[in-house]
């Protein structure tokens, strides 16, 4: 990758937090300390975007259960139209 497009990883800080809907499965003290709801700078995200993707993919799960090698990877791509 060209150097001007590369990120300086020393300047990046990763923070981990509980997605809003899943936070309720944790103890209240954990929720208060780690929920996206209270994390400064997060904005109004709920952190559940990947869950919405899984909900769309669930109907095709049956089609990939007993496929030969390579089949399960191609089915979601075909489903999404890639």
Beta strands, then each sheet from edge to edge (+ up, - down):
end
